[in-house]
Amino acid sequence: MGKYDQFSVYGLKPGQKEGPGFTIARFDGYTFEGSNEYNCFWLYEKPRNIPGWERWDQVVYGPHVHKCPEVVYLLGSNRQDPLDLGATVEMRYGPEMEVFTLTKSCLIYIPAEMPHGFWQIKEVHKPFIVFDVHQSPIHTEKALREMVPEALRKDLYFIDQGYDSRERVEQRPAELGAAPALPPGAPRSGKYDKYFLSGLRPGERDSTGRSIAHIDDTHFEGANEYWAHWAYETPLNIPGMKNWWDITHGPHKHKFPEVVAILGTDPDHPEVLGMEFWAGMGPEKIMTLGSKTNVGFLPPHFAHGPSTVKKVTAPLIFIECNQSPIHTEKALLEMVPDPAERDTMMWTDIGYEKQERKVIWPKGLGYK
């Protein structure tokens, strides 16, 4: 086992229970000191692993709140249409319980103590990925049973944890039969539309693939930085960059923990990434070949890079979560003493000495 292999997570750890899909990774502040809570999993055309749960609409996640902000990524697996969720999900948002019907890949930002739920998957016609982030080291959740008619409460799914006790208490539906008949929700007023992001905002620039969405503190006060985009067999949008290996990201570090998820998009083979890349880890620049789906944790001030994508054989999804309101990155040029080698790399400085973003591109690309 390599020195830094523990920071790369794929699959369930001993003692973790599988949910109704397939878990890619799950960890929190107990797993890695300083980490927030992350949970990444596939959902398929029908629920799995739970006896009696045969259709998605049989289970409704009841209204609840969290002590800290939450971000939910809903990521479709349609390689031809990256914003197609491949499913219909209904959720209610705000104390008014406004109804949102979601059919596109998106990021959902939920401020601390914002009521949300009833959450119900209506149907899945193509598997999709859920990546759930809580901006706290441990899970905090309080069920809002008072928002549910008393006769319906026994038919919903509720969790209580982290408010009165660290113990996790789950209430599952009394029986899994017909879908529960939910009370009518409030119509959309537009008040909460800003919390559902799908695609680029005006003025935002696409990356080397197709962006799903981007969030940071400039959008929502109290939010950390979140980002998701697709990557394809060849890079897009950067003049002069014809191959992935045209850019090597030089060694760098962040002020705060960073979580990077690299997710293959074949639901039948979740472990298959469809990409090969080399990445240096630690001050020793221990080079590691990555070729499998994983979610990686990088501690604060942890040197990583250089990193180079060698090839992409199938489209994949890239997720980045920085546990800070704005991006912080410091280029470690001293780790590459050869000036000629430095000139082949991309370097970024932002958020350490000043907020201004400075990017040095490899010579020959001429990208501004």
VEXLUMPA-886665 format. One record per residue (C-alpha): x, y, z; residue in one letter. Coordinates in steps of 0.5 Angstrom, whole numbers, always signed. Layout:
BEGIN
+-------+-------+-------+-----+
:     x :     y :     z : res :
+-------+-------+-------+-----+
:     X :     Y :     Z :   A :
...
+-------+-------+-------+-----+
***
This chain:
BEGIN
+-------+-------+-------+-----+
:     x :     y :     z : res :
+-------+-------+-------+-----+
:    +0 :    +0 :    +0 :   M :
:    +3 :    +7 :    -2 :   G :
:    +4 :   +12 :    +3 :   K :
:    -2 :   +17 :    +1 :   Y :
:    -7 :   +11 :    -2 :   D :
:   -11 :   +12 :    +4 :   Q :
:   -14 :   +19 :    +2 :   F :
:   -17 :   +15 :    -4 :   S :
:   -24 :   +12 :    -3 :   V :
:   -28 :    +7 :    -7 :   Y :
:   -33 :    +3 :    -5 :   G :
:   -36 :    +1 :    +2 :   L :
:   -31 :    +1 :    +8 :   K :
:   -32 :    -4 :   +14 :   P :
:   -39 :    -3 :   +18 :   G :
:   -42 :    +1 :   +13 :   Q :
:   -49 :    -1 :   +10 :   K :
:   -51 :    +0 :    +3 :   E :
:   -57 :    +4 :    +1 :   G :
:   -62 :    +3 :    -5 :   P :
:   -56 :    +4 :   -10 :   G :
:   -49 :    +3 :   -11 :   F :
:   -44 :    +7 :    -6 :   T :
:   -38 :   +10 :   -10 :   I :
:   -35 :   +13 :    -3 :   A :
:   -37 :   +15 :    +4 :   R :
:   -33 :   +19 :    +9 :   F :
:   -33 :   +25 :   +14 :   D :
:   -29 :   +28 :   +19 :   G :
:   -29 :   +21 :   +23 :   Y :
:   -25 :   +18 :   +17 :   T :
:   -21 :   +24 :   +15 :   F :
:   -19 :   +30 :   +21 :   E :
:   -22 :   +36 :   +18 :   G :
:   -26 :   +33 :   +13 :   S :
:   -34 :   +35 :   +12 :   N :
:   -39 :   +29 :   +10 :   E :
:   -39 :   +27 :    +3 :   Y :
:   -43 :   +21 :    +0 :   N :
:   -43 :   +19 :    -7 :   C :
:   -47 :   +13 :   -10 :   F :
:   -51 :   +11 :   -16 :   W :
:   -58 :   +10 :   -17 :   L :
:   -61 :    +5 :   -22 :   Y :
:   -68 :    +4 :   -25 :   E :
:   -71 :    +0 :   -19 :   K :
:   -68 :    +1 :   -12 :   P :
:   -64 :    -5 :    -9 :   R :
:   -61 :    -8 :    -3 :   N :
:   -68 :    -6 :    +1 :   I :
:   -73 :   -12 :    +2 :   P :
:   -80 :   -10 :    +0 :   G :
:   -78 :    -3 :    -4 :   W :
:   -79 :    -5 :   -11 :   E :
:   -81 :    +2 :   -14 :   R :
:   -78 :    +9 :   -12 :   W :
:   -84 :   +12 :   -11 :   D :
:   -86 :    +8 :    -5 :   Q :
:   -81 :   +12 :    +0 :   V :
:   -81 :   +19 :    +1 :   V :
:   -76 :   +22 :    +5 :   Y :
:   -80 :   +27 :   +10 :   G :
:   -78 :   +34 :   +11 :   P :
:   -72 :   +36 :   +15 :   H :
:   -67 :   +41 :   +16 :   V :
:   -59 :   +41 :   +18 :   H :
:   -55 :   +45 :   +22 :   K :
:   -50 :   +47 :   +16 :   C :
:   -51 :   +48 :    +9 :   P :
:   -52 :   +42 :    +4 :   E :
:   -50 :   +41 :    -3 :   V :
:   -54 :   +36 :    -7 :   V :
:   -51 :   +34 :   -14 :   Y :
:   -56 :   +30 :   -19 :   L :
:   -51 :   +28 :   -24 :   L :
:   -54 :   +24 :   -30 :   G :
:   -50 :   +19 :   -34 :   S :
:   -52 :   +21 :   -41 :   N :
:   -46 :   +22 :   -45 :   R :
:   -49 :   +25 :   -51 :   Q :
:   -53 :   +30 :   -46 :   D :
:   -49 :   +32 :   -40 :   P :
:   -55 :   +36 :   -37 :   L :
:   -60 :   +30 :   -38 :   D :
:   -61 :   +27 :   -31 :   L :
:   -65 :   +21 :   -34 :   G :
:   -70 :   +21 :   -28 :   A :
:   -75 :   +25 :   -25 :   T :
:   -74 :   +27 :   -18 :   V :
:   -79 :   +32 :   -14 :   E :
:   -77 :   +36 :    -8 :   M :
:   -80 :   +41 :    -4 :   R :
:   -76 :   +47 :    -1 :   Y :
:   -77 :   +52 :    +4 :   G :
:   -82 :   +53 :   +10 :   P :
:   -88 :   +54 :    +4 :   E :
:   -86 :   +47 :    +1 :   M :
:   -85 :   +50 :    -6 :   E :
:   -85 :   +44 :   -11 :   V :
:   -79 :   +43 :   -15 :   F :
:   -80 :   +37 :   -21 :   T :
:   -72 :   +36 :   -23 :   L :
:   -71 :   +33 :   -30 :   T :
:   -64 :   +36 :   -31 :   K :
:   -57 :   +35 :   -28 :   S :
:   -56 :   +40 :   -23 :   C :
:   -53 :   +43 :   -16 :   L :
:   -58 :   +44 :   -11 :   I :
:   -55 :   +49 :    -5 :   Y :
:   -59 :   +48 :    +2 :   I :
:   -57 :   +54 :    +7 :   P :
:   -57 :   +52 :   +14 :   A :
:   -64 :   +51 :   +17 :   E :
:   -67 :   +51 :   +11 :   M :
:   -73 :   +46 :   +11 :   P :
:   -73 :   +41 :    +5 :   H :
:   -77 :   +35 :    +3 :   G :
:   -82 :   +31 :    +2 :   F :
:   -76 :   +28 :    -3 :   W :
:   -79 :   +23 :    -8 :   Q :
:   -76 :   +20 :   -14 :   I :
:   -81 :   +19 :   -19 :   K :
:   -78 :   +15 :   -24 :   E :
:   -71 :   +13 :   -27 :   V :
:   -70 :   +11 :   -34 :   H :
:   -63 :   +12 :   -34 :   K :
:   -58 :   +11 :   -28 :   P :
:   -56 :   +17 :   -25 :   F :
:   -51 :   +19 :   -19 :   I :
:   -52 :   +23 :   -13 :   V :
:   -46 :   +27 :    -9 :   F :
:   -49 :   +29 :    -3 :   D :
:   -44 :   +34 :    +1 :   V :
:   -46 :   +37 :    +8 :   H :
:   -41 :   +43 :   +11 :   Q :
:   -40 :   +40 :   +17 :   S :
:   -35 :   +34 :   +20 :   P :
:   -41 :   +30 :   +22 :   I :
:   -48 :   +29 :   +20 :   H :
:   -53 :   +33 :   +23 :   T :
:   -61 :   +33 :   +21 :   E :
:   -67 :   +34 :   +25 :   K :
:   -74 :   +31 :   +22 :   A :
:   -80 :   +36 :   +22 :   L :
:   -85 :   +31 :   +23 :   R :
:   -90 :   +37 :   +25 :   E :
:   -90 :   +39 :   +18 :   M :
:   -93 :   +33 :   +16 :   V :
:  -100 :   +31 :   +17 :   P :
:  -101 :   +26 :   +23 :   E :
:  -104 :   +20 :   +19 :   A :
:   -98 :   +21 :   +14 :   L :
:   -92 :   +21 :   +19 :   R :
:   -92 :   +13 :   +20 :   K :
:   -91 :   +12 :   +12 :   D :
:   -85 :   +17 :   +11 :   L :
:   -77 :   +16 :   +12 :   Y :
:   -74 :   +21 :   +17 :   F :
:   -67 :   +21 :   +20 :   I :
:   -65 :   +25 :   +27 :   D :
:   -58 :   +26 :   +28 :   Q :
:   -53 :   +31 :   +31 :   G :
:   -58 :   +36 :   +34 :   Y :
:   -60 :   +33 :   +41 :   D :
:   -55 :   +27 :   +40 :   S :
:   -50 :   +24 :   +36 :   R :
:   -54 :   +18 :   +35 :   E :
:   -57 :   +16 :   +29 :   R :
:   -64 :   +15 :   +29 :   V :
:   -68 :   +13 :   +23 :   E :
:   -75 :   +12 :   +22 :   Q :
:   -77 :    +8 :   +16 :   R :
:   -84 :    +7 :   +13 :   P :
:   -88 :    +2 :   +17 :   A :
:   -90 :    -2 :   +11 :   E :
:   -87 :    -1 :    +4 :   L :
:   -94 :    -2 :    +0 :   G :
:   -97 :    +3 :    -5 :   A :
:   -94 :   +10 :    -5 :   A :
:   -96 :   +15 :    +0 :   P :
:  -101 :   +20 :    -2 :   A :
:   -98 :   +27 :    -1 :   L :
:  -101 :   +33 :    +1 :   P :
:  -101 :   +38 :    -4 :   P :
:   -95 :   +43 :    -4 :   G :
:   -94 :   +50 :    -5 :   A :
:   -93 :   +52 :   -13 :   P :
:   -87 :   +55 :   -15 :   R :
:   -86 :   +63 :   -13 :   S :
:   -79 :   +64 :   -16 :   G :
:   -77 :   +65 :    -9 :   K :
:   -72 :   +59 :    -9 :   Y :
:   -70 :   +58 :   -16 :   D :
:   -63 :   +61 :   -15 :   K :
:   -62 :   +55 :   -11 :   Y :
:   -62 :   +50 :   -17 :   F :
:   -57 :   +51 :   -22 :   L :
:   -56 :   +47 :   -28 :   S :
:   -51 :   +50 :   -33 :   G :
:   -47 :   +56 :   -34 :   L :
:   -49 :   +63 :   -31 :   R :
:   -48 :   +69 :   -36 :   P :
:   -41 :   +71 :   -36 :   G :
:   -38 :   +64 :   -33 :   E :
:   -33 :   +61 :   -38 :   R :
:   -33 :   +53 :   -39 :   D :
:   -28 :   +49 :   -38 :   S :
:   -24 :   +43 :   -42 :   T :
:   -31 :   +40 :   -42 :   G :
:   -38 :   +41 :   -41 :   R :
:   -40 :   +45 :   -34 :   S :
:   -46 :   +42 :   -30 :   I :
:   -45 :   +48 :   -25 :   A :
:   -41 :   +52 :   -20 :   H :
:   -42 :   +55 :   -13 :   I :
:   -38 :   +59 :    -8 :   D :
:   -39 :   +64 :    -3 :   D :
:   -40 :   +70 :    -9 :   T :
:   -47 :   +66 :   -10 :   H :
:   -49 :   +64 :    -4 :   F :
:   -47 :   +67 :    +3 :   E :
:   -44 :   +61 :    +7 :   G :
:   -43 :   +57 :    +1 :   A :
:   -36 :   +53 :    +0 :   N :
:   -34 :   +52 :    -7 :   E :
:   -37 :   +47 :   -11 :   Y :
:   -36 :   +45 :   -19 :   W :
:   -38 :   +39 :   -23 :   A :
:   -36 :   +38 :   -31 :   H :
:   -36 :   +33 :   -36 :   W :
:   -29 :   +31 :   -39 :   A :
:   -29 :   +28 :   -46 :   Y :
:   -24 :   +24 :   -50 :   E :
:   -21 :   +30 :   -53 :   T :
:   -21 :   +37 :   -49 :   P :
:   -25 :   +43 :   -51 :   L :
:   -25 :   +50 :   -50 :   N :
:   -18 :   +52 :   -50 :   I :
:   -15 :   +54 :   -56 :   P :
:    -8 :   +50 :   -58 :   G :
:   -10 :   +45 :   -53 :   M :
:   -11 :   +39 :   -58 :   K :
:    -9 :   +33 :   -53 :   N :
:   -10 :   +32 :   -45 :   W :
:    -3 :   +31 :   -44 :   W :
:    -2 :   +38 :   -47 :   D :
:    -3 :   +41 :   -40 :   I :
:    +1 :   +39 :   -34 :   T :
:    -2 :   +42 :   -28 :   H :
:    +4 :   +44 :   -23 :   G :
:    +5 :   +42 :   -16 :   P :
:    +1 :   +46 :   -11 :   H :
:    -3 :   +47 :    -5 :   K :
:   -10 :   +49 :    -2 :   H :
:   -11 :   +53 :    +5 :   K :
:   -17 :   +48 :    +6 :   F :
:   -18 :   +41 :    +5 :   P :
:   -20 :   +39 :    -2 :   E :
:   -24 :   +33 :    -4 :   V :
:   -24 :   +31 :   -12 :   V :
:   -29 :   +26 :   -15 :   A :
:   -27 :   +23 :   -21 :   I :
:   -33 :   +19 :   -23 :   L :
:   -34 :   +14 :   -29 :   G :
:   -40 :   +14 :   -33 :   T :
:   -42 :    +7 :   -34 :   D :
:   -47 :    +5 :   -29 :   P :
:   -46 :    -3 :   -30 :   D :
:   -39 :    -2 :   -29 :   H :
:   -38 :    +4 :   -24 :   P :
:   -31 :    +2 :   -22 :   E :
:   -29 :    +4 :   -29 :   V :
:   -26 :   +11 :   -30 :   L :
:   -25 :   +11 :   -37 :   G :
:   -19 :   +15 :   -36 :   M :
:   -11 :   +15 :   -34 :   E :
:    -7 :   +20 :   -31 :   F :
:    -1 :   +21 :   -27 :   W :
:    -1 :   +25 :   -21 :   A :
:    +4 :   +27 :   -16 :   G :
:    +3 :   +26 :    -8 :   M :
:    +6 :   +30 :    -2 :   G :
:   +12 :   +34 :    -2 :   P :
:   +16 :   +27 :    -5 :   E :
:   +12 :   +28 :   -11 :   K :
:   +10 :   +20 :   -11 :   I :
:    +7 :   +19 :   -18 :   M :
:    +1 :   +15 :   -18 :   T :
:    -3 :   +12 :   -24 :   L :
:   -10 :   +13 :   -23 :   G :
:   -15 :    +9 :   -28 :   S :
:   -21 :    +8 :   -23 :   K :
:   -27 :   +12 :   -20 :   T :
:   -25 :   +15 :   -14 :   N :
:   -27 :   +20 :    -9 :   V :
:   -20 :   +23 :    -6 :   G :
:   -19 :   +27 :    +0 :   F :
:   -13 :   +32 :    +0 :   L :
:   -11 :   +35 :    +7 :   P :
:   -10 :   +43 :    +8 :   P :
:    -3 :   +45 :    +5 :   H :
:    -2 :   +38 :    +2 :   F :
:    +3 :   +39 :    -4 :   A :
:    +0 :   +35 :   -10 :   H :
:    +2 :   +35 :   -17 :   G :
:    +5 :   +35 :   -22 :   P :
:    -1 :   +32 :   -26 :   S :
:    -3 :   +30 :   -33 :   T :
:    -8 :   +26 :   -36 :   V :
:    -5 :   +21 :   -41 :   K :
:   -12 :   +19 :   -44 :   K :
:   -19 :   +19 :   -44 :   V :
:   -23 :   +13 :   -47 :   T :
:   -30 :   +14 :   -45 :   A :
:   -33 :   +21 :   -42 :   P :
:   -33 :   +22 :   -35 :   L :
:   -35 :   +27 :   -29 :   I :
:   -30 :   +31 :   -25 :   F :
:   -32 :   +34 :   -19 :   I :
:   -29 :   +39 :   -14 :   E :
:   -30 :   +41 :    -7 :   C :
:   -26 :   +46 :    -4 :   N :
:   -28 :   +47 :    +4 :   Q :
:   -27 :   +54 :    +3 :   S :
:   -32 :   +60 :    +1 :   P :
:   -27 :   +62 :    -5 :   I :
:   -22 :   +58 :    -9 :   H :
:   -15 :   +58 :    -5 :   T :
:    -9 :   +55 :    -9 :   E :
:    -1 :   +57 :    -8 :   K :
:    +3 :   +55 :   -14 :   A :
:    +9 :   +51 :   -11 :   L :
:   +14 :   +53 :   -17 :   L :
:   +20 :   +51 :   -12 :   E :
:   +18 :   +44 :   -13 :   M :
:   +20 :   +44 :   -20 :   V :
:   +27 :   +47 :   -20 :   P :
:   +28 :   +46 :   -28 :   D :
:   +26 :   +53 :   -32 :   P :
:   +25 :   +49 :   -38 :   A :
:   +20 :   +44 :   -35 :   E :
:   +16 :   +49 :   -31 :   R :
:   +15 :   +52 :   -38 :   D :
:   +11 :   +46 :   -40 :   T :
:    +6 :   +47 :   -34 :   M :
:    +0 :   +51 :   -32 :   M :
:    +1 :   +54 :   -25 :   W :
:    -5 :   +58 :   -21 :   T :
:    -4 :   +63 :   -15 :   D :
:   -11 :   +65 :   -12 :   I :
:   -13 :   +66 :    -5 :   G :
:    -6 :   +66 :    -1 :   Y :
:    -3 :   +73 :    -1 :   E :
:    -9 :   +76 :    -5 :   K :
:   -15 :   +74 :    -8 :   Q :
:   -13 :   +76 :   -15 :   E :
:   -13 :   +70 :   -20 :   R :
:    -6 :   +69 :   -23 :   K :
:    -5 :   +63 :   -28 :   V :
:    +1 :   +62 :   -32 :   I :
:    -1 :   +57 :   -38 :   W :
:    +4 :   +53 :   -42 :   P :
:    +8 :   +56 :   -47 :   K :
:    +5 :   +55 :   -54 :   G :
:    -2 :   +55 :   -52 :   L :
:    -3 :   +63 :   -51 :   G :
:    -9 :   +62 :   -47 :   Y :
:   -12 :   +68 :   -44 :   K :
+-------+-------+-------+-----+
***
